[in-house]
C-alpha cells in the first residue's frame, strides 16, 4: 500500500513547480480541451516550456490528451490534428492519517437503498451494507494479490485502519472514518464492528474474536487471537 501512497504524493508533488501549477489550473478551468498554443498565450510561457510541463502533467496522470483538428476541416490540406489537454478523469486524494470517506459514503448509500426497499431499521441496513463492502474489498485485494497469500492485517491496512499487533491482540491505530465517528460514534463504531467481523469471516478466521474496545486516538474495534 505504501507504493500507492508514494505514487499519489509524487503526482501531487508535480504541482509544486509554479509554472506547472499555473498551467494545470488554466487547463482545468477551461470548458474545452486546450492546445499548447492556447496555454502558452494564456500563461505567457514559452511554447517549449508549456510543452514540457503539460506532458509532465500527463505522465503523472493529472491531465489527459486527445487529438483533434481545431479548424474543423477534414481531408488533404486540413493539417495535422492538434494535441489537446484536459483534466484527467481519475481522482487523486491524499490524507494523513488516511481517511476513507468515499468508502463510508458508499456503505451509507447502499444502506439507505436497503432501508427504502426492505424497511429494515437504518442501523441494521448500515451493518448489512458494511459487511457486504468488507466482503467485496476482501475479494478485490485477493484478486490483486493473485497467488500471493493475503493476511487480514494487509486487508485492514488497505482500508486505512493501520493494524498493529500487540501480543495476541491487534489494535487499529487509525479510524478511516474519524470525522463521522465524532459526529455519531455509536453508528460508526457499529459499522466498523460489522465491517471488520465480515473481513474475518471472509478469510475463514474462526480463531479471531472481534470486539468493540474503544480507546484513545485509535479505532474502536480490536481483534484477539483465541486459544486453540
Residue pairs with C-beta under 8 A, 6 or more apart in sequence:
1 154
1 157
1 158
5 94
8 92
8 93
8 94
9 94
10 60
11 60
11 61
11 62
11 92
12 92
12 94
14 20
14 56
14 57
14 60
14 62
15 21
15 24
15 62
17 53
19 43
19 45
19 49
19 53
20 53
20 56
20 57
22 43
22 45
23 39
23 43
23 45
23 50
23 53
23 54
23 57
24 57
24 62
24 63
26 34
26 39
26 42
26 43
27 33
27 34
27 39
27 54
27 57
27 63
27 85
27 86
27 87
28 87
32 86
33 65
33 66
33 68
33 84
33 85
33 86
34 42
34 84
34 85
34 86
35 70
35 82
35 83
35 84
35 85
36 47
36 50
36 51
36 54
36 83
36 85
37 47
39 45
39 50
39 54
39 85
40 46
40 47
40 49
40 50
43 50
45 53
54 63
54 85
57 63
57 85
58 64
58 65
58 85
61 88
61 90
61 92
62 87
62 88
62 92
63 85
63 86
63 87
63 88
64 85
64 86
64 87
64 88
64 89
65 83
65 84
65 85
65 86
66 84
66 86
67 81
67 82
67 83
67 84
68 81
68 82
68 84
69 78
69 79
69 80
69 81
69 82
70 82
71 78
71 79
73 79
97 160
97 162
97 174
97 178
98 160
98 162
98 174
98 176
99 160
99 176
99 177
99 178
99 179
100 159
100 160
100 176
100 177
101 176
101 177
101 179
101 180
103 133
103 159
103 176
103 177
104 176
104 177
104 180
104 188
104 191
106 133
107 126
107 129
107 130
107 133
107 191
107 195
108 126
108 129
110 125
110 129
110 132
110 133
111 122
111 125
111 126
111 128
111 129
112 122
112 125
114 120
114 125
114 128
114 129
115 121
115 122
115 125
118 125
120 128
123 187
123 190
126 187
126 190
126 191
126 194
127 190
127 191
127 194
128 194
130 191
130 192
130 194
130 195
130 198
131 194
131 195
131 197
131 198
132 198
133 195
134 194
134 195
134 196
134 197
134 198
134 199
134 202
135 198
135 202
137 155
137 158
137 159
137 199
138 155
138 198
138 199
138 202
138 203
139 202
141 150
141 154
141 155
141 158
142 150
150 203
152 163
152 170
152 199
152 200
152 203
152 205
152 208
152 223
153 163
153 165
153 170
155 199
155 203
156 163
156 172
156 196
156 199
157 163
159 176
159 195
160 174
160 176
161 172
161 173
161 174
161 175
161 176
161 196
161 219
162 172
162 173
162 174
163 170
163 171
163 172
163 173
163 223
164 170
164 171
164 172
164 173
168 224
168 225
169 222
169 223
169 224
169 225
170 222
170 223
170 224
170 225
171 215
171 218
171 219
171 222
172 196
172 218
172 219
172 221
172 222
173 217
173 218
173 219
174 218
174 219
175 181
175 188
175 192
175 218
175 219
175 220
177 188
177 191
177 192
180 188
181 188
181 189
181 220
185 220
189 212
189 214
189 220
189 221
192 219
192 220
192 221
193 210
193 211
193 212
193 220
193 221
196 210
196 221
196 223
197 210
200 208
200 210
200 223
207 225
207 226
207 228
208 223
208 224
208 225
208 226
209 223
209 224
209 226
210 221
210 222
210 223
211 221
211 222
211 223
211 224
212 220
212 221
213 220
213 221
213 222
214 220
215 222
